[in-house]
Amino acid sequence: MNLLLWITLVLIVVGLFVLMSKKKSMEERVAFAIENKEDSKEEKQTSTKPVVWWIVGATVWGLVSMLLIVWVFSVYV
């Protein structure tokens, strides 16, 4: 198989594994932030910052995966 196909498969599998393993901790952080939303804004920002970065990372991973899949299909068809 081509190196492009291997890179695509590894990126998708590793990305899925990371997203699934971090999902529970991000849900707990969101629940904690919702419970403590009356605290000061500084504390709320620091507790939600990892959740925002997790969402950004998941979005970037999804876009890169889609682009790689389209590229793989264009190369093999």
N, C-alpha and C positions, 0 to 999 in steps of 0.2 A: 504494500500500500504506500501511497504517497505521504510525504512528510506533512503536507497541509492537512490531510485527512486525520493523521495521528494527533496533530496539534489541536484540531477542532474537537476531536473526541475527548482528549485529555482535559481541555478547558471546560467542556460541558460537564463531564463527570466530576471533576474536582470542584467546580463551581457549585454544582448541585449539592455535593457533600458538605461544603462549607456553609451554604445557605441553610440546609436542614439542621446542621449541628448548632448554628447560632440562633435559630428561630425562637427556641424556647427562652433563651436568656433575653432576647430583644422583647418578647412579649411580657416578661417579668419587669423589664425596665419601663415599658410603657404603662403597665398597671401601677407601678410605683410612682411614676410621674403624675398619673391621673389622681391617685390618692393624695398626693402632696402638692396639688396645684395651688394651694393657698400660701405656700412658702415663698420666700423671696425669689425674684426672677433669676438671680445669679445661680442659685442652687438648681432651679428648674432647667436652666440652659445646660449646665454641666451634666445633668442626669439624662437629658434627651439627646445630647450631641452624638453619642455612639449610635443611637437609633437612626438619626438622620444620615450618618455616614454609612450605616448598613443598608439603608434604602438606596442611597446614591450608588453604592457598590453593586447592589443587586441589579439596578437599572443598567449600569455600565456593562456588567457581565452579560445581561440579557441582550443588549444591543450588539456587543462584540460577538456573542454566540450566533445571533441571527445573521450578521454580516459574514461570518466565517462559513455558515451553512450555505448561504447563497453563493459564496465564492467557490466552495467545494462542488456544488451542483453545476456551476458555470464551467468549471475545469473538466469535470467528468462527462458532461453532456455534449 
